Amino acid sequence: MAELALGLDRKNLDQKMTLGASMVSACTDNPNTPGDNPVLALITAKQAAITAKRKDIVAAQTVLDNEEAALAQLEQEHDELLVAEKKHLESVTRGDRAKLSTVGAPLKGEAAPIGPLPAPRNLRLTSNDHEGGLDAMCDTLDGARMWIFRYATTPNGPWTQGYMGTQSRCTILGLSSGQEYFVQAQAIGTAGPSPWSDLARKRAS
């Protein structure tokens, strides 16, 4: 007896939607499939619900992108204030090491921690102007000499390295636009690599 090959485990949602629409169209008033078939109406209703939910996700993602952009702007402004205060403190203390050691910031030239680094924290992802791109950043770590960012389309991999360099932020390009990606970060210090960060997830631009 012949069987249909749906292949759902090998199809993404768009392909499943196309398949469902094709089956509804082909089976409506089809003399080869006589009788009332309530499943066709249910498929059509479910596809409408999926389309509506996708619109909700796009709207929510836009709000999230705007909030993340506002956070990034606040972070930049905060960085500028820290730099301004650094210059002020260096000026009023005339660079006196003993005085500068009391102001709550590390002194340049102090030895970096040699113990194992903790996992990077506060990994966040934002969209960028490149199609198939994501911007990734996490909090810096004292003693981190190198950073690695990796990505995958599932939480468990397989993983692809998207960046290796000296910055705790990067732009990952060459992704599939609209595809959701999972990203992790790792810092490398004198004692070796840190554990991987918690996962962050976002759809590529």
Backbone torsions as a table, in degrees:
resi	resn	phi	psi	omega
1	MET	NA	133.3	-179.1
2	ALA	-71.9	148.8	177.6
3	GLU	-131.7	154.1	175.2
4	LEU	-81.3	144.0	178.9
5	ALA	-108.3	90.2	-178.5
6	LEU	-72.4	-38.5	179.2
7	GLY	59.7	38.5	-175.2
8	LEU	-62.2	-31.8	-178.2
9	ASP	-70.3	-11.8	179.9
10	ARG	-110.3	5.9	-177.1
11	LYS	-112.6	144.3	171.3
12	ASN	-85.7	179.3	-174.2
13	LEU	-63.7	-40.5	179.6
14	ASP	-60.4	-41.7	179.7
15	GLN	-67.2	-36.9	177.1
16	LYS	-66.8	-38.8	177.8
17	MET	-63.6	-42.0	178.1
18	THR	-62.4	-42.4	178.3
19	LEU	-62.0	-45.4	-179.7
20	GLY	-61.7	-43.7	179.8
21	ALA	-64.3	-38.1	178.9
22	SER	-64.3	-42.6	-179.4
23	MET	-67.2	-41.1	179.0
24	VAL	-62.5	-45.5	-178.8
25	SER	-63.7	-43.7	-175.6
26	ALA	-72.3	-29.6	-174.4
27	CYS	-92.3	-11.9	178.4
28	THR	-73.3	123.1	-179.1
29	ASP	58.5	31.2	178.1
30	ASN	-88.4	119.4	-178.2
31	PRO	-64.8	-17.0	179.0
32	ASN	-81.5	-11.0	178.4
33	THR	-129.4	66.5	-175.4
34	PRO	-70.7	163.7	176.8
35	GLY	96.1	163.3	179.5
36	ASP	-71.1	130.9	180.0
37	ASN	-126.8	90.7	-177.6
38	PRO	-66.8	-18.1	-178.4
39	VAL	-64.0	-33.4	-179.9
40	LEU	-60.0	-43.4	178.8
41	ALA	-66.2	-36.5	179.0
42	LEU	-67.1	-39.2	177.2
43	ILE	-62.0	-45.1	179.5
44	THR	-61.1	-43.7	179.3
45	ALA	-65.1	-39.5	-179.5
46	LYS	-67.3	-36.6	178.2
47	GLN	-66.8	-37.3	176.3
48	ALA	-63.5	-39.8	178.9
49	ALA	-65.7	-39.5	178.4
50	ILE	-64.4	-43.6	178.7
51	THR	-61.4	-42.8	179.1
52	ALA	-65.0	-40.5	-179.6
53	LYS	-66.3	-36.1	177.1
54	ARG	-62.3	-39.3	177.4
55	LYS	-64.1	-39.6	177.5
56	ASP	-61.6	-41.5	-178.7
57	ILE	-65.6	-41.8	178.8
58	VAL	-61.5	-43.4	179.4
59	ALA	-63.8	-43.7	179.7
60	ALA	-66.0	-37.6	179.6
61	GLN	-65.4	-37.0	177.6
62	THR	-62.8	-43.4	177.4
63	VAL	-61.7	-44.5	180.0
64	LEU	-63.1	-42.6	179.1
65	ASP	-60.1	-41.9	-180.0
66	ASN	-65.1	-41.1	179.9
67	GLU	-66.8	-40.2	179.3
68	GLU	-67.7	-35.8	176.5
69	ALA	-65.8	-39.5	177.7
70	ALA	-65.4	-38.7	177.3
71	LEU	-64.3	-42.4	179.2
72	ALA	-62.4	-38.0	178.0
73	GLN	-65.5	-42.4	177.7
74	LEU	-63.0	-39.3	178.6
75	GLU	-62.6	-42.9	179.0
76	GLN	-62.5	-42.8	178.9
77	GLU	-64.7	-38.1	176.8
78	HIS	-63.0	-42.2	177.6
79	ASP	-59.5	-43.0	-179.8
80	GLU	-62.8	-38.6	177.3
81	LEU	-66.2	-40.2	177.7
82	LEU	-62.5	-40.7	178.5
83	VAL	-65.0	-41.7	178.4
84	ALA	-61.8	-42.4	178.9
85	GLU	-67.4	-36.8	175.8
86	LYS	-56.7	-48.9	-179.0
87	LYS	-63.9	-39.5	179.1
88	HIS	-62.8	-46.3	-178.3
89	LEU	-65.8	-39.1	177.3
90	GLU	-64.8	-32.5	-179.8
91	SER	-73.8	-48.7	-174.8
92	VAL	-71.6	-25.0	177.7
93	THR	-93.8	-3.4	-176.7
94	ARG	53.4	34.6	175.9
95	GLY	71.8	17.3	179.7
96	ASP	-69.1	120.1	-174.6
97	ARG	-62.5	-41.0	-179.1
98	ALA	-63.9	-40.8	179.2
99	LYS	-70.5	-41.8	-179.4
100	LEU	-65.8	-25.5	-179.8
101	SER	-69.5	-9.5	-177.3
102	THR	-101.2	3.1	-170.1
103	VAL	-97.2	4.9	173.5
104	GLY	87.4	13.1	177.3
105	ALA	-130.9	148.9	-179.3
106	PRO	-67.7	150.5	177.9
107	LEU	-86.0	141.8	177.3
108	LYS	-64.4	135.4	179.8
109	GLY	96.0	-7.5	175.7
110	GLU	-68.4	145.3	-178.2
111	ALA	-63.6	135.7	177.2
112	ALA	-73.9	150.9	177.9
113	PRO	-56.2	138.8	-178.5
114	ILE	-104.1	-4.9	179.1
115	GLY	-78.6	174.8	179.2
116	PRO	-60.5	142.3	178.5
117	LEU	-83.6	146.7	174.0
118	PRO	-76.6	168.6	176.7
119	ALA	-64.6	139.4	175.7
120	PRO	-55.8	147.3	-176.9
121	ARG	-119.5	159.7	173.2
122	ASN	60.1	44.0	175.0
123	LEU	-69.7	128.6	177.4
124	ARG	-138.1	153.6	-176.3
125	LEU	-122.3	141.7	175.9
126	THR	-135.7	156.8	176.1
127	SER	-75.9	158.2	173.3
128	ASN	-132.6	-174.5	-174.9
129	ASP	-82.7	-3.1	-178.7
130	HIS	-92.8	131.6	174.9
131	GLU	-65.2	132.0	-177.4
132	GLY	73.6	34.2	-178.4
133	GLY	-128.6	156.3	173.6
134	LEU	-142.4	142.5	170.1
135	ASP	-99.9	134.0	-179.5
136	ALA	-125.7	141.8	176.5
137	MET	-153.6	152.8	175.1
138	CYS	-144.2	171.4	178.9
139	ASP	-64.2	144.3	177.0
140	THR	-71.8	160.5	178.5
141	LEU	-130.1	129.2	174.3
142	ASP	-61.3	131.1	178.8
143	GLY	93.6	-4.6	178.8
144	ALA	-79.8	124.5	179.4
145	ARG	-101.5	-29.6	-179.6
146	MET	-139.0	157.4	178.5
147	TRP	-132.5	143.3	176.2
148	ILE	-127.2	132.7	172.4
149	PHE	-118.6	134.0	178.2
150	ARG	-128.9	158.7	-177.3
151	TYR	-141.8	158.9	178.5
152	ALA	-157.0	164.7	178.7
153	THR	-92.7	-4.3	174.8
154	THR	-133.0	157.5	-178.1
155	PRO	-62.9	-21.5	-176.2
156	ASN	-107.4	14.6	179.8
157	GLY	86.9	-168.5	7.1
158	PRO	-68.5	149.9	-171.1
159	TRP	-99.1	148.0	174.5
160	THR	-125.6	132.9	178.7
161	GLN	-73.9	124.8	-179.4
162	GLY	-102.5	-18.5	-178.4
163	TYR	-163.8	141.7	166.6
164	MET	-141.3	121.2	-178.0
165	GLY	-173.9	-165.5	-173.3
166	THR	-95.9	-0.8	-176.5
167	GLN	-104.5	149.2	177.4
168	SER	-89.8	19.8	175.4
169	ARG	-145.0	153.5	-179.2
170	CYS	-160.1	168.3	170.9
171	THR	-114.1	125.5	178.0
172	ILE	-103.1	123.9	-177.3
173	LEU	-117.4	171.6	176.8
174	GLY	80.7	16.6	178.8
175	LEU	-86.9	167.0	177.5
176	SER	-83.1	118.8	-177.7
177	SER	-58.3	129.9	179.7
178	GLY	89.3	-13.6	179.5
179	GLN	-79.1	138.2	176.4
180	GLU	-80.5	135.0	-179.9
181	TYR	-124.7	149.3	173.5
182	PHE	-107.5	135.1	-175.0
183	VAL	-128.7	143.6	173.5
184	GLN	-133.2	155.4	178.2
185	ALA	-124.4	150.8	177.9
186	GLN	-140.6	137.1	176.3
187	ALA	-104.5	148.8	179.3
188	ILE	-123.5	125.4	178.5
189	GLY	-122.5	-165.7	-177.6
190	THR	-66.3	-25.7	-179.7
191	ALA	-92.2	4.8	178.9
192	GLY	111.5	-169.4	-176.6
193	PRO	-77.2	148.9	174.4
194	SER	-79.8	169.0	167.0
195	PRO	-62.7	159.2	176.2
196	TRP	-71.6	148.5	178.6
197	SER	-70.1	170.6	169.5
198	ASP	-62.2	157.7	179.8
199	LEU	-73.4	143.5	166.2
200	ALA	-120.8	149.4	-175.6
201	ARG	-136.4	143.6	179.1
202	LYS	-169.4	154.5	175.7
203	ARG	-84.0	139.1	178.4
204	ALA	-66.6	151.5	-179.2
205	SER	-61.3	NA	NA
